[in-house]
């Protein structure tokens, strides 16, 4: 009897050891990647980094795979593009937004991903697949989803605003902030004027510019990350910003409220890509797979507070933001939203030139001219006086 | 022998020459090259034509730079003089105190000023608690100039101080022996002899003030750009390296003209003053 059991057991052992060779979803062996490195280039404050008891995602990845992560951050898509295009740095992972991904694909700066290394891709919700910038899902894996909305201080703003006109409301002059990047700032004016965000008509860009110019006297400052400080300390009362970041501000100041303007708003998807210059593609794919694995994505979603495109996170019991109305609005279908598309170089030049002229336009130009002219006059007089005295002194010695 | 040693001298200098060539001359040539080409790499004057739209920005930067430099000078000269006249131990401590803010990063210091000057910032909170009217300070040209003065003041103090400490006391005594009062000792001996320090101090404050971008963004609220901001925008946002290079080139030339004028002016001063001795 014992013998028979032994035989059965050994047959079973043999069968198990042979079986995986035929199985479809045999886990791949990545042990050869141990000790290698990958360079990750991501937005600032856009990954769970171990602060306040959260998971340190990059450290965890190292523990599991033995692959070291060199992590650096950028603060705008354009900034990231310049680095990548310049070719001075090598990255294995970048996480830009939609329109920038379209541009990177067009210019061949990112490469196709081998999805057989990313089984967790099944976690991504269908509505975030086949997006316009990557219609066949070959280049990118969605990381976060977001909407732009308007944050306001209920102590200052009367009633319950629902329109983008709030940003042009003269009653709140000097209390309004705006984006310090042209694309987002122009988008607000475009919604107000009812212009398509991706228009290529210079006249329409001009219309939006006129609106921004009209808004400028009301604007306290053009900001990006300083918005947190300024809104929390109530230095400013109205600011357009990304929905996820409002949650963080609201934690620190309960007087803040948020709405999506009825005219419409910009929706964006930040996706993970692998640059063409990647030196360690397989490890990069392993990293992508790790980032969208249920537990890791959950940690990131909790930390970053942006809406997630990850099914596993939304279905998780531990996800505290699941019912957050701002991230997952019930009337999502009623919201008017539009993605940014990549602008052609001509339109881009139009936009940035208009943006320049918006920023350089000061209101105390006359005083500058007067000041400079009087300064030059004083210097001139001093030079002459010194020269005259010198001559006089020289004549003494003669 | 003579020939040999000069060859050796050249050999010793060669690392420095190579270094300067790679990191100073080549970048300058690249700036000039980018200024006169367009995105396709063809020769073009397009960037230069566009510059005229930015005249006011250039003038504004120059004006703010001049004001900041003058204020720095007015503050730094007495400070440097007082420090140089005190005992050696006190001197080291005071110079240390002047240097300490520079140990902290310039960006953090500027950010801190933002919190101090804001309408709900430290100063206004104190003013309102003692029953005074709050003052609006942030996002004004005054705040930007304050930021420049604060950040670059040590660069004015140090060169003036180092000239003052080397000042020959015998000359002062000689002047006193000849019957000069305190005022004329200062005006005829001390001040003319400190001119080289003043010139390098002015250079070290004026140049970074004119080209700054961070200070105007944080303390000016980004509502009136200086030329440094515009250049930064070309590289960071617009991805228009050619126009950015053209702006930088003009800025460099402007600064060079100002410096040349100042050096000429100061060397006149030297001849007129005590330096002939």
Interface residues (C-beta under 8 A of the other chain):
Chain A: X76 X78 X79 X81 X82 X85 X180 X181 X182 X216 X219 X220 X221 X222 X223 X226 X229 X230 X233 X234 X235 X345 X348 X349 X352 X355 X356 X357 X359 X360 X361 X362 X363 X364 X365 X368 X369 X371 X372 X375 X379 X383 X386 X387 X389 X390 X393
Chain B: X39 X53 X54 X56 X57 X59 X60 X62 X63 X66 X67 X114 X115 X118 X119 X120 X121 X138 X139 X141 X217 X218 X220 X221 X222 X223 X224 X225 X229 X230 X233 X235 X236 X237 X238 X239 X240 X265 X268 X269 X271 X272
